[in-house]
């Protein structure tokens, strides 16, 4: 059997080798991540079939079947989408089958996924509520939505402030923890309030990942994320996804993907699926490293505005500990000046100066260099990687010392 045939045969019932999905639902995160989306085993075939490169497929007769044209579907996407759906679904077995009630669509990037939800659901005259402290591309999104006759209201993530501008909204967009400020809002409270007013709810889950937070369990209609970051974790692919339980909503997002054509390549999809197997291992180490860094930075007099949701004295800790199972790999803080921040970044040896986050190699940047974020010139966003914690903390403290002069 060919790889593509093995994929088609293995995805008909959405089960994995040696374990039914109902059983897997009750398994731990590591087991779920390792087994997510694998097809039924086929003798002499790889456990995870290789990427299927195809613009078109053999299609005699009427255009029926799962694969007709490469812009619409691909067997490699199918396995990845099934895998992410299993991770976004409840992990306690309460629904009887992990992933079977969650449909996932993958995209070329996180922004492609975000755009697909916003522009598939909103029309001229609608109202959307966005965070005013979210991802730096959201102001550009706001401009485009406004140009299309959509009213955009904004409010901070912290303190559930978006509640105050919900009346009349068609869609509430939540980003929690927020990027880069790391504020957290109460997803269930906001979702309940939005639904009571007839609004849909989408949550950007990029920073938390499905192993840190499951927005669909908290009442959201859409869980959206950039797979470029923590989900895949190696800084070598661009990817996004939308997970949803409602078939009609999913169909509208799928239609938008077809129209726009913002699809991932099969190699990117395969690399992403391969990377999921180590998600739990990476998340455990990177979250632990982030906490260790936060605790070390808390003792430094030149550091102000330190934020990490996993610190017991963080303003977001109470809410985060209630709705998150892991607090993420990102720490943010402010140094006294732009010059001090630049010297600090230049002195680092184990932390790359890069704009992304969530990778196995630690990264940091002075976020103000891009503009668009309401942060101080000395504001640092640091993403903890998988290095040995003593080495990583030691490097950061040494760089702080060297940058003081």
N, C-alpha and C positions, 0 to 999 in steps of 0.2 A: 504493500500500500504506500502511495506517495505521501509526502508530508502534508500536502493540502487535503488529501483524502482522509488522512488520519485526523486532521483538525476537524473536518466536517463530521466525521463519524463520532469524534469524541465530544462534540459540543451539543449534540442533539438533546441530551437530557441535563446538561450542565453539571455532571458529576465528575469526581476526580478519582484517580487511581486508588483502588483499595479502600475507599471510604465514601459513603453517601453524604450528600450535603447536609442532611439533617443531623448526622453524627458530628460533622465538622463544625456545625454551629456552636456546639458546646465546648470546643477545643480552645486552647490558649492562643494568644496572638501569634506567637512564634510558629506554631503548627499551621495556623490559618494562612500566614504569610507564605510559608514554604510551599503549601499545597494549593494556593489560590489559583483557580483557573486552569489547572492541568486537565488535559483530556484523558479519557479512558486509555489505559496502556495498550499499545499495539506491538506485537512481537517484532523485534529488530528496528523499531522506530525510536527516535529520541523521546525522552520524557517530556520535554518542551519542544515541539516541532519548530523548525527554523522559520525565518520570515518568508512569507509568500509574496513574491514580486509579480504583480499582475495589474495591467491597466484594464484588461478585459478577461473574461472567462468563456470557455466553450458554452454555447447557449443555443442549442437547436430548439426549434419550436417556440412556444410561448415563453415570455420572460418570467418564469417562475423559479423559485428556489432561493437560497440565501445569498448567492454571489452572482451578480450579473455584470456590474461595472465597478471599476476600482475607486471611483469617487464616492460610491454609496456604501460599500462594505468590503471587508477583506478578512480572510480567515485569521490572520495574525491579530487584527483588532478584536475579533470575536473573543479570543482567549484572554486578551488583556482586559477587555470590558467586563467579562465574566469575573475575572480575578478581582478587579477593583470593586465590583458590585458585592462580592462576598465579604470584602473587608469593610465596606460601608454599611453592611447589614448588621443587625444585632448579633452580638457574640455570645449570648447566654442560652441560645436555643429556644428563646421564647416564641419565635415565629415558626419554629419547626424546620426551617430550611434556610441556611445562610445564603443570601444573594438572590434567591429565587423571586423575591418581591422587589428587588432593586435593579433597575436597568441603567446601564452606564453607557455614555457616548464619549469617545476620545476625540481630541482635537489637536491641531498643530501646535498650540501653545496655550498657556493659561489665559491670555487675553482673548484668544479665539473662543475659549469656553465661556468666559465672562460675557463677551459680546453676544454669543449665541443665546444665552438666557435673556439678557436685557432686550435685544432687538427682536427676538421671537415673541416676547410677551407684551411689549409696550407699543402703543399706537399714539398718534397725535391726540392731544387732549388728556392723556393719562398723566398720573402723578407717580413718581418714583422717589423713594427715600434712600439716600446714600450716606455713608459715613464721611465726615469731613476730615478724618485723620487716617484714611486708608491708603492703599497702594497708590503710588504717585501718578499712575496713568489715569486714575479715576477722574481728575479734573478735565482731562481731554475727553473722556467718555461723557462727562457732564455737558461739555460744549456741544458734542455731537447730538446728544439726546435733545438738548434745548433747540438746536437747529432743526430738528424733526418735529418740533411743536410739543415736546413732552416736558412737563413741569418737573424740575429737579429740586428737591429739598434736601438739605444736609444737616447733620447734627453729629456731635462727638460720639465715639463708641462708649466711653466710660460713663457710668451712672445711668445706663440705659436711656440716654438722652434722646434717642431716635423715637421713643414713645411719644414725645411731645409734638411731633410733626407727622404723625401717622394718618390722621383723619383724611379720608378721601383718596388715599394712596392705592395704586394697583399692585405695587411691588415694593417690598422692603428688602434692601440689600445690606447684609451684615458682614462685617469682617472682624473675626475674633479668634485669637488675639490679633489686634490691629498691627499693621506694618507701616512704620517702624516703631511706634510708640509702645506697643505691647499692652494696651488697655484691653479689658475683657468685659463683655456684656452678658447678660442673662438670656441665652438663646430661647429657652422655653418660655420665659415671661414675654419676650418680644414677639415670639411666634404666636402665642395665644392671643396677644393683643391685636396683632396684625390680622389674624384669621377672623377674629371677632368683628373687624372692620371690613372684611371682604378682600383683604390683600394677600398676595402670595409672598413667600419668604424664601430668599436664597442666602446661603451662608458661604463665604469664602473660607475654606478649610485648609488653605495651603500650609500655613505654619504648623497647625496641629497634626495634620494627616489623619486618616481614619483610625490609626492606632492611638491617637491622642484624644480624639473627639469625633462623635458620630452625629452630625447635625440632623440627619433624618430622624434619628431616635429622639431628638430634642424638639421635634415639631416642624422642622424646615421642610419646604417643598423641594428645594434643590440643594444639593451639596456640590460645590464647585471648587476646583483647585488647579493650581499649576503643578503638574507632575515634573516640571523642570527641577524642582528644588528637593525637599526632603523625601518625597515619595520615591524618586529614583536615585537620588543621592550621590551621583558621581560627576555632576556638572558637565555632562557631555551630550545631552539631548534637550530639546524643547518639546513640551507635551502639556496638554491640559485635558480635563475631563469634567463632565456633568453627570451626577448620579441623581436619580429621581424614582419615586415609587408610583407616580401617576402616569398611566399609559398615554393619556391624551396630551399631558404636558411634555412627556418625552417625545412624542411624535412631532410636536411643534418645534422642539429643539433640533430633532433629526432633520426635519424639513429645512431649517435654517442652515444646518451644516451642508446639506446637499446644494442649496442655492449658492452659498458663499464658497464652498469647496475648501474650507479650512481644515483639511484632514492631515493626520500624521502619516509619515512614511512607514512602510512595513518594518524597516530596520529599527527605526525609533520605537515603534510599538513593541517589537521583540526585545530590544534592550531594556525597555521599561519593565516588561513582564519578568525578564530575568532578574532585574534589580529588586523586585518585590520580595524575593526569597530572603533577602538580608534586611528587610525593613525593620523588623523587630530588633534585631541585633544592633543595627545602626542607631535606632531610636533610643535604645537603652543606654548605650555608651554616650551618645551625643547629648541626651537630656541630663545624664549624670555630670558630664563635663560642663554643661551650661550652669547647672546649679553650683558646682565647685567654683567656677569663675565668678558667679554672682556673689557667693559668700566671700571670696577673696577681695573682690572689688569693693564690697561694703565697708571694708576696713581701711580704705584709702581716702585720705582727706581731700585729695584733688578731684575725686570722682563725685559728681552730683547727679541727681535725677536717675539713679539706678533703677532699672525695671527688669524683673523676671517674675512671671506669674507663680513660679514654684517657691519663691521666698515667702516664708510665713508672714513677714511684715510688708509684703508688697500690697498695694491698694487693691489689686485684683485677686489676691490669693483666695479669699473666701468663695467668690463665685467660681473661679477657675477650679478649685479643688472639688466643687460640687458637680461640675459638668465635664471636666477633662480628666482623662486617665493618665496622660503624660503632658508635661507643660511646655514642650518644645525645646529647640536647640538655640534659640536666639536670646541674647542679652543686649540691652541698650543702656547707654549711660552718656554723660556729658563731661568733657574735659574743659578746663578754663578758657581756652581760646582755640581758634582755628589753627594757629601755629603749633600749639601744644598737641593738638590732635594729629596734625600732619607728622610731627616728629615721632609721636607714639606709633603711628602706623608704619613709618619708615624703619623704626627700630625692631619691629616684630620679625621673627625668623621662622616661626612655625604657623603663622597666620598670613594668608594671602590677601592682598588688597584687591578685592573684587566685589562686584555689586550684588551677586546672588547670595543665597543662603541655603542651608540644609545639606551641604555636601560633606563627604567623609573627611575632606581637608578643611580646616578652619579658615574662615574668611572674615574680613572686617572692612568697613569703609567709613569715611566721614560723609554722612548722608547728605549734608547740606551742599555738597559739590554739584548735585544734580539740579537743585532748585525744586520747587513744587511741594516739598515737605515743610511743614511748619515746625522746624527744629532749629536749635541753636547751631552756630557755626562749629562748635566743638562736639556736636552730637555724634556718637559712634554706635553703629549697629554691628554687633559681633555675633557670628554664627559659629558655635562650637562644633568641631569635627570629631573624628574618632581617635585622635591621638591619645597617648597615655595621659591621664589627668595631671599628674605631677609635672610632666614636661610642658603641657599646655599652660597651666597656671603659672609655672615658673617663667615661661617666655613672656606672658602678659605682664607679670609684675616687674620683670627685668626691663621691659620696654617702657613701662611707666617711670621707672627710676631714671633710665637713660634720657627720656624725653623731658625731664624736669629742668635740665640745665639750659 
